[in-house]
Amino acid sequence: MSHDLSDRMEKKHADLLICSGSVFTPNGVEQIDVALLGGKIVALGNLQLSWSAERRINAKGLHVLPGVIDSQVHFREPGLTHKEDIETGTRGAVLGGVTGIFEMPNTNPLTLWEEDLNAKLSAAKNRAWCQYAFYIGGSSVNADHLASLERMPGCAGVKVFMGSSFGDLLADDDVVLQRIIRNGQRRMAVHAEDESRLRARKHLVEGSADVLLHPFWRDVESALIATKYVSDRLAYSYDY
């Protein structure tokens, strides 16, 4: 009796086979299968005949997306854990399909130095539900050390607050901003709001608890001014 060639081929084995979903790939959306082994994707394609699996999921009519990396989260640990902490924040992240996070430095204490970053890494160990890294804040007190700070294991990059921050984390001074730009060489994320405009417009919300006033105070123009400002200085820095 003859057998189909696929019956005589030795099948590869996966822990999980996600079948017939609309899979987002570098080539666009493709209706293909995804094989996973040990928690990692090991194959994409038409796999149902050539792969066996302990578990199969029929994803026909569903979209299959890669894990999302959220590059800006605020987990408030240490110092403000009554709002959120690393464990609850990352647990919520994975429920939404987020598999990696970059966390912000405006905690208490601020994340400005090696010991601050290491404290967060220690807090995340065995408590985080997804992959994680933490920003170092770029400020007047550590600007000259950013080239080494940003290369520490677990550092996502340098975060600069041009407005709406506090203490040493506020970098609304031109000289400070230039020092930060010139000393960092890798990734820099910028909270781009013009602090002087925010201060001049704060009267629009003083005494009110109406959250709908927020975009009138911190308006598009404040973001545009700050974005142009830092872009011009980045261009000057590279030319320099």
C-alpha positions in Angstrom: 0.0 0.0 0.0 1.4 3.4 -0.9 1.5 6.2 1.6 1.5 9.9 1.1 5.0 11.4 1.2 4.1 13.5 4.2 3.2 10.3 6.1 6.7 8.9 5.6 8.6 12.1 6.4 10.0 12.4 9.9 8.1 15.1 11.6 9.7 17.9 13.6 8.3 18.4 17.1 7.1 21.6 18.8 5.6 22.3 22.2 2.9 24.5 20.6 1.7 25.0 17.1 -0.4 28.1 16.3 -2.3 27.2 13.1 -3.8 29.2 10.3 -3.6 32.7 11.9 -3.0 36.0 10.2 0.6 36.4 11.3 2.4 39.8 11.2 5.9 39.2 9.7 8.6 41.4 8.1 6.9 40.5 4.8 3.5 41.7 5.9 0.5 39.8 7.1 0.6 36.1 6.1 -1.8 33.3 6.8 0.7 30.7 8.2 1.5 28.6 11.2 3.9 29.3 14.1 5.8 26.6 15.9 7.2 27.2 19.4 9.6 25.1 21.4 10.8 26.0 24.9 8.9 29.2 24.8 10.7 30.4 21.6 9.5 30.6 18.0 11.4 28.0 16.0 9.5 28.0 12.6 7.0 29.9 10.5 5.2 28.6 7.4 2.8 25.8 6.4 3.7 23.5 9.2 0.7 21.3 10.1 1.8 18.3 8.0 5.5 18.5 8.8 5.3 19.3 12.5 3.9 17.5 15.5 3.0 19.4 18.7 1.9 18.7 22.2 -0.7 21.4 21.8 -2.3 23.1 18.8 -4.3 26.3 18.7 -6.6 27.0 15.8 -6.0 30.8 15.1 -8.0 30.9 11.9 -9.7 34.3 11.7 -7.4 35.7 14.4 -4.3 37.9 14.2 -1.0 36.7 15.6 1.3 39.5 16.6 4.9 39.5 17.9 5.3 40.5 21.5 5.1 44.2 22.0 7.9 46.2 23.6 6.5 49.2 25.5 9.3 51.8 25.5 7.7 54.1 28.2 6.2 52.8 31.4 6.0 54.3 34.9 5.9 51.6 37.6 6.7 54.0 40.5 9.0 51.6 42.3 10.8 52.7 44.5 9.0 55.4 46.5 5.4 55.5 45.1 4.4 51.8 45.1 0.9 52.7 46.3 0.3 53.7 42.7 2.0 50.7 41.1 5.1 48.5 41.4 7.2 46.4 39.1 5.3 43.1 39.8 1.9 44.5 39.2 3.0 46.6 36.2 4.7 43.8 34.4 1.8 41.4 35.2 -0.6 43.8 33.5 1.8 44.2 30.6 1.9 40.6 29.7 -1.9 40.4 29.9 -1.9 43.0 27.1 0.6 41.2 24.9 3.6 43.3 26.1 6.7 41.1 26.5 9.3 43.8 27.3 9.2 47.2 29.0 11.5 50.2 29.4 10.8 51.9 32.7 11.1 55.6 33.5 13.5 57.3 35.9 11.1 59.6 37.8 10.8 57.4 40.9 11.9 58.2 44.4 14.8 58.2 44.5 15.4 59.3 40.9 17.3 56.8 38.7 20.4 58.9 38.1 23.3 56.7 39.2 24.6 53.2 39.0 23.3 52.3 42.5 19.8 53.6 41.5 19.7 51.4 38.5 21.0 48.4 40.4 18.3 48.8 43.0 15.7 48.6 40.3 17.3 45.6 38.7 17.3 43.9 42.1 13.7 44.7 42.7 12.7 43.3 39.3 14.6 40.0 39.7 12.2 37.1 40.2 9.3 39.5 40.4 8.9 40.8 36.8 6.6 38.9 34.5 8.3 40.1 31.3 11.6 41.3 30.0 12.7 44.7 31.4 15.2 47.5 31.3 15.4 50.9 33.0 16.2 54.4 31.8 18.9 56.5 33.4 17.7 60.1 33.8 19.8 62.7 32.1 20.4 65.7 34.3 22.8 68.4 35.4 24.2 66.3 38.2 25.2 63.3 36.0 25.5 64.7 32.5 29.3 64.2 32.4 28.9 60.6 33.3 26.3 59.5 30.8 28.6 57.8 28.4 29.4 55.2 31.0 26.0 55.1 32.8 24.0 54.5 29.6 26.2 51.4 28.8 25.5 49.6 32.1 23.7 46.3 31.9 20.0 46.8 32.2 20.0 50.4 31.0 17.5 51.1 28.3 19.0 54.5 27.5 18.9 58.1 28.7 15.6 59.9 29.4 15.6 63.7 29.4 12.7 65.7 30.9 12.6 69.2 29.3 9.4 70.0 31.2 6.9 68.8 33.8 9.4 67.1 36.1 11.0 67.8 39.4 14.3 68.1 41.3 17.5 67.1 39.5 15.5 65.4 36.7 14.3 68.7 35.1 16.6 69.6 32.2 15.2 72.9 30.9 18.4 74.8 30.7 20.2 75.0 27.4 23.7 74.5 28.9 22.6 71.3 30.7 20.8 70.0 27.6 24.0 70.5 25.5 26.0 68.6 28.1 23.6 65.7 28.1 23.5 65.5 24.3 27.3 65.6 23.9 28.0 63.0 26.6 25.5 60.4 25.5 26.2 58.2 22.5 23.4 55.7 22.4 19.6 55.9 22.9 18.0 59.1 24.2 14.3 59.6 24.8 13.0 63.1 25.4 9.9 64.3 27.3 9.4 67.3 25.0 7.4 70.0 26.6 8.6 73.6 26.9 8.8 74.3 30.6 8.6 78.1 30.3 5.4 77.8 28.3 3.9 75.4 30.8 4.6 77.8 33.7 3.1 80.7 31.8 -0.1 78.7 31.1 -0.5 77.0 34.5 -3.1 79.5 35.5 -5.4 77.8 33.1 -5.8 74.8 35.4 -5.0 76.2 38.8 -7.9 75.5 41.3 -9.6 73.1 38.9 -9.8 69.3 39.0 -11.2 69.1 35.5 -8.9 66.7 33.6 -10.3 67.9 30.3 -8.3 71.1 30.8 -5.0 69.1 30.6 -4.5 69.5 26.8 -5.3 73.2 27.0 -2.5 73.8 29.5 0.0 71.3 28.1 -0.8 72.1 24.5 0.5 71.1 21.1 2.6 74.3 20.9 4.5 73.4 24.1 5.5 70.0 22.6 6.4 71.6 19.2 8.6 74.3 20.7 10.5 71.7 22.8 10.8 69.2 19.9 12.3 71.9 17.6 14.5 73.1 20.3 16.1 69.7 21.0 16.2 68.8 17.3 18.2 71.9 16.5 20.7 71.2 19.3 21.1 67.6 18.2 21.8 68.7 14.7 24.4 71.3 16.0 26.0 68.6 18.2 26.5 66.2 15.3 27.9 69.0 13.1 30.2 70.1 16.0 
